[in-house]
């Protein structure tokens, strides 16, 4: 196992997936067990998790802004990627479980950021701190969305999906403006974007395909709940 480099499909990648799934399952089990016996204690556990996530996000962003090797980089250091914003949303949702925050965490975490576990954009291995910050930050946003579904009973509705799609579209438009102004690639919607170059020329067809892909990923995250709701509605309507 090469500790200096990370490769998709490697043993390291497999171990990351296994450990991440195990940690999420453990968190869900603990919260479900606690909530069934001591609801107030479960609320305190969720609050504690939110504070821990917030502290991690502060340290994570300080590291990327100034402490990582090479120092501040306008192209990489600003916390503007979807996973960065969703990490802050995760902390807020755990501390203040407003449905809109949980909705964004679920759709932007499970729907959008889960792709990082399949096609991770990272080259450094476990010997580097950036490896750990990358995976922990994505575990928080993807695992956080799963946590609210399996442990806290969140079930996204069609209205939640539409809200997330509208918010994501608005945020992407903001990122486009920022990228055009300072020549960056936040959200991978910039003109110079190697990870998305396979989609074709920028802006067309690449940007429309990215919008479509993002919408499909979020819709896929909602689909199981939509199907379940439809079945329950049909069963309830039967005489």
N, C-alpha and C positions, 0 to 999 in steps of 0.2 A: 504494500500500500504506500503510495507516494503522498507524504504529508505536506508537500509544498505545492502540489497542483491538484485541482479538482477537475474531474471529467464526468460528463453526463453518462449515466449508465454504469459507472464504476462501482466497486465495493463500497467506497465512501458514500456515494450517492444512495445506495441501497440502505446503508446503515442510518443515514439521515432520515430517510423515509420511515424506517421502522421505529426509530427513536421518537420522531415527531408524532406518529400515530399513537405510540404508547403513552406519551405524555398527555396528549389530548384525551385519550380514553381514561387515563387515571384522574385527570381533572374533572371530567364529566362524572365519573363514578363517585368521587368524593363529594361533589356538589349535590348530586341527586340523593345520595344517602343522607347527607346532612340536612338537606331541605325537607326530606320526608319526616325527619325526627325533630329538627330544631330550625325552623324557618328563619328566625332572627339571626342565628349563628351563620346560616347560609348567606344571608345578606352581608354580614360582616366579612365573610370569606371573599365574596365577590368584591366588596369595597377594598379589601386588602390587596386583592389581585390587581384591581385598577390602579392603586397607588404604586404597586411594584412595576406595572407596565409603564406608568407615567415616568417613574424614575429611570427606567431603562431607556425610554424614548429621549429623555433629556441627555443622558450620557451618550447614547447612540448618535444623536445629532451634534453634540459637542465634538465627539470624535471625528465625524465626517467634516465638520466645519473647520477644524483647526488641528486636531491631534494626529490624524492618520498620516502615514508616510507620504511626503510630498506636500503636505499642508493644504490650505484652502484651494479649491479648484472651482471656478465658476461653472464649469461644465458638469461637475459631479457632486459638489458638496451641498448644494441647497436642498432642503427636505421637501421637494416638490413632486416626486414620483407618487403614483397612486398608493404604493405600499407605505411610503412615508406618512402621507396624510391619513391613511387608514389606521396606521399605528397610533396616531394621536386620537383618532375617533374611537379606537378600541379602549384606550384609557378612559376617555370620557364616558363611553357606554357602560363600562364596568362600574364607574363611580356614580354616574347619573343615568340609569337605564331607561332613558327616553326612547320611545319606539323609533323615532327618526334616526337617532344615532345607531341603534341596533340594526336598523334596516341598511344603513350605509355600510356598517361593519360587515354584515352578512354578504351583501351583494358585491362590495368592492374587495372583500377579503376572499370569501369562498368563490365568488363568481369571477373576479379578475385576477387577484394576486396568487391564486392557487396554481396558475401556470408556472410560477417560479419553481415549484417542486417537480414539474415535468421537464421544463426547458430552462434550467437556472442560468442566469447571466452572471456567472462568476468563474474566475480562473484560479483563484488562490485556494490552497488546501487548508487542512486543520492547523498547520503550523503558523498561520497568520490570523490576527484578530479579526480581520474583515470577514473571514469565513464564518466565524461565530456570530458576528453582528448581523450578517446577511441572513443566516438561517433562523436565528432567534427572532429577528424582526418579522420575517415571513410566517414563522410559526405562530406568533402573536395574532396576526391579522386573520390568517386562515383558521387557526385553532379557536380564536375568539368567536368567529362566526358560528362554527360548529358547536362550541360550548353553549351559546345562547339558544340554539335549536334543541340540543339533546339534554341540557341540564336546566335551562330556564324556561323552556316551553315556547320559544318564539317560533311562529309559523308565518312566513311571509305571504302576504296577499298580493293580488294583482295590483292593487293600489300602491303597495310598497314597491313592487317592481317598477311601476311607472315613475314613482318618486325618485328611485335610484337612477333610472335611465336619464331623467331630466337633470338631476344633480351631476351625473357623470358627464353629460354633454356640456353643461355649463362650465364644468371644471376643465374639460379638454379645450374648450374655446379659450379659456384663460391661459392654459399652458401654451397653446398655439401663439397667442399674443406675446407671451414671455419669450418663447423660443425665437420668434422672429425678431424681437427687440434686441436680444443679447446673444443670438447665435448658438443656442443650446439644444439639447434633445430630451428635455424632461417629459415624462409620460410616453417616451418613444414616438412622439409625433413630430419631431423636428425633421428638417430636410436631410441632415446627415445622420442617419440612424441605421447603423449596421444590423442590429437585431431584426429590423422590420424591412430591410431593403429587398428581401425576396418577394414582397408584395407588389413591387413595381415602382414606377417613377413617382416622385413627390411633386405636387400634391395629389394628382390623379394618376393612377387609381389607388395609390397607397392609403390616403386619408379616409376615403369612403370605405375601403375594406377594413381599416382599423376600427372605424365607428361600427360597422356591421358586426365585426368579430366581437367587439366589446358588448354589443347589445345581445348577441347570441349567447355569449358566456353567462351573462346575467339572467337571461331568460331560461337557460338550462338549469341555473341554480334555483329558479322558482318553479320549474316545470313539475317536479315530484309533488310539491304542495298543491299546485293547481289541479293536477290529476286527482289527488286524494280528495280535495274539496269538491270536485265535480262528481266523483263517485258517491261521496256522502250525501250530496244534494239530491242525486238521483234516487238513492236508497230512501231518503227521508220523504221524497215525493210519492213513493209507492204506497198504494192503499193497504 
